[in-house]
Amino acid sequence: MEIQIVSHHIFWYILFTIIAAAVGIISYGQTFPPLGKLQRISLTTLRVAMVILLGIFLIEPLLNFYSSKTIKPQLAVLMDISKSMGVKGGSVSRIAEADQLTQKALDAINSERRIFNFASDIKETDGVPGESGLSGDATSISNALRDLAARKDFDNFGAIVMVTDGRQNLGEDPVETAGKLNIPVYTLTVGEQITEKNLSVDNIIYPTIAYSGAELKIETELSASGLGTGKSRLYLKLGANVISDKPFDIPEAGREIKISFNVKAPEPGNYEYTVSSPILEGESNKVDNERVFAVRVLKNKLKLFLGSSSLNWEFKFVKQSLSKFEEFDVDAVFPQAPGNFSDPGTPRGLDGLKKYDTIILVGSAPPDLRISPVDLTKYVEEGGSLIYLSGKNVANDLRLFDGILPLKPVNPVIADGEYYFEPSPTQKQHAAILIDDDPDQSIRLWHSLPPFTEIVTGIEPTGNVLLEAGSNVRDSLLHAKIPGKPTPDARPILIVGHQGKGRVSAITGFPWWQSYFGAAKDNRISGAIPNFWRNLVKWSAATDQMQNFKVITERKVYRLGEPVRLTGYLYDEANRPKSGAFVSLSIFPDSQQTSIKDVVLPPVDAGIYAEEVQSLAPGHYSFKAIATGYGDTLGKAEGSFTVENVSLEMTSSAPDYNLTRRISEATGGIAYNSETFQNFPQQLKLTPYVKENQATIRPFGLPLLLAILLLGLCAEWGLRKRFRLP
């Protein structure tokens, strides 16, 4: 036993305990009324005992008790009961051979053992299984080792012997899992050693965003085993059509080759591509020769018309901001003389407007640039986009837009002052105003921008208000607003909406150039306003026909026991990959409303979320997914896939002696085959060891001692009353 003192004031507590005990002894030396000697001794003893007990509470001692026990380690026997163990080599199946060899070895071992069956997980059993016990449609050696290590009694095992054919086709790398166990793993691998033939498409490297007409590079990684020398072809399909193919030399076993495709990206839209190679003669695994992936194609460059009725600072600022981005081709037009505009001139008619993805008018109405409001309305309704930036003539301009803009002019008046940018709390993740991936940081950047000086009042928003004017950097008028319902004190400065198939925006706070140049010397916020204009234009030009959230499977049909990989692609409304979302997915059997599996797709790349789902029964399945972020729903998607009633376990049944050898080498065990397993009983090392145990008692935390202290004090008080002491 060992005593430790927790308190740092032990000296003072002991001193106070001694003083208190001495006072108790002295106080009962003489009493009134006088007591007998036995009575005084009883009271003194009780008082001193309680004082000492209280002192023990104060100094907080720890009582450490040590013990040791000799442990005889047990042997964990893991028996593979997957269906591939039923494969026969001649007239004897693998499981029959394994039963015979294992039973003979266990009879020669004196140590206690416990037997576990495994396929995709483990289950303890009383004896070695027979052929009738084979049930697994997939084998996961890594899962079996992980589940064994998770048992509370795992410390009782001193070694593991795993009897298997080594056909791991599910789960993580078992070598890595085994290396974390800290006990040796002995392996008995059964089955005829044959060279398996297989060619697989292992990985695809591709961009999630491509630009129409530009080069789209796709890199594929392939590996092979047991096929020898030869040639094959790799095909790249867009939908069901082959758009490119390349010959390649079949790689040697253990080597990997890379094949690249450089194709022209199609018209804007969402596309599914497939990379596949033909099934070669003798291939054992016919499900890994193709992969499906998705790419979003955008316009190579957005064609913008930027027009103004005068060459002013606001016009110059917008032109400078947009021209610095390579994805924009800007035609900036202003009047050089009455009736004479700078090249290339203003768009003529509806056909002229349709040459542009977005029309931006700075402090101008359509007639100022010889644009018909009727043509402009048709242009927007048929899928074009319009951005209007207010200026000094806003009261007159608004009446000339013929109702295209997302606002209603009631009594438009310019109000001078000092105003700050305030994102709407219900729209802070909107793609047009999100100037940082983190919405909260985006708001902080808006708050940090220098103020502007003029806003348009007397208007009624008919679209979504994204920005409003705050009266100071942190003072927002939005906190009392009901989402979607403008209040009388609303001061919108950015309103967006839809007109037919197109998108429209109205900016009613200005001038922006002053805020931009006021922030130009601050590296932290200097890019905020140009990025906003970039986002606003990209959001305006984005087509609603593009699905912002999509989830696909690598194949439409899977083998029984094969993991189903689900990949989600998430974009914001400006067609940028959206990171930081929470993507959840539910899987439903065919024609059922109750999900059988709910999973979360973790992020794997910018805007890409993926996860594998294990062990689904044969049948047709549908899935529904939802992406959320900061409390907002970012997108919903659904799809389907099928699991065949053909076991993955039987698509490739050749034993893997190399895998079991690596497992044993990584843990300090020995790998055996049917001819060498007779040496296992002599080579098994299960050495008894001494296990030290420590038990700690904290007296000051025991309710019993506290009860004794209270009872002792009560007893002293009761005796004093009985003896008529004050």
Secondary structure, DSSP 4 states (H G I P E B T S, - for coil): -EEEE--S-HHHHHHHHHHHHHHHHHHTTS-SS---HHHHHHHHHHHHHHHHHHHHHHH-EEEEEEEEEEE--EEEEEEE-BGGGG-EETTEEHHHHHHHHHHHHHHT--S-EEEEEESSSEEEESS---GGG--BSS--HHHHHHHHHTSTTGGGEEEEEEEE-----SSS-HHHHHHTS-S-EEEEE-S---PPPEEEEEEEE--SEEETTSEEEEEEEEEEES--S-EEEEEEEETTEEEEEEEEEPPPTT-EEEEEEEEE--SSEEEEEEEE-PPPTT-S--SSSEEEEEEEEE-SSEEEEEEESS--HHHHHHHHHHHTSTTEEEEEE-EEETTEE-TT-PPPHHHHHTT-SEEEEES--GGGGT--HHHHHHHHHTT-EEEEE--TTHHHHHHTSTT-SSEEEEEEEEEEEEEEEEE-TTSTT-TTT--SSSHHHHHHHHHHSPPEEEEEEEEEE-SEEEEEEESSSS--S-TTPBTTB--TT--EEEEEEEETTEEEEEE-EE-HHHHHHHHTT-TTTTTHHHHHHHHHHHHHH--TTS-SEEEEES-SEEEETPPEEEEEEEB-TTS-B--S-EEEEEEEETT-SS-SEEEEE-EEETTEEEEEE--PPSEEEEEEEEEEETTEEEEEEEEEEEEEEEEHHHH-----HHHHHHHHHHHT--EE-TTTGGGHHHH-----EEEEEEEEE-GGG-HHHHHHHHHHHHHHHHHHHHTT--
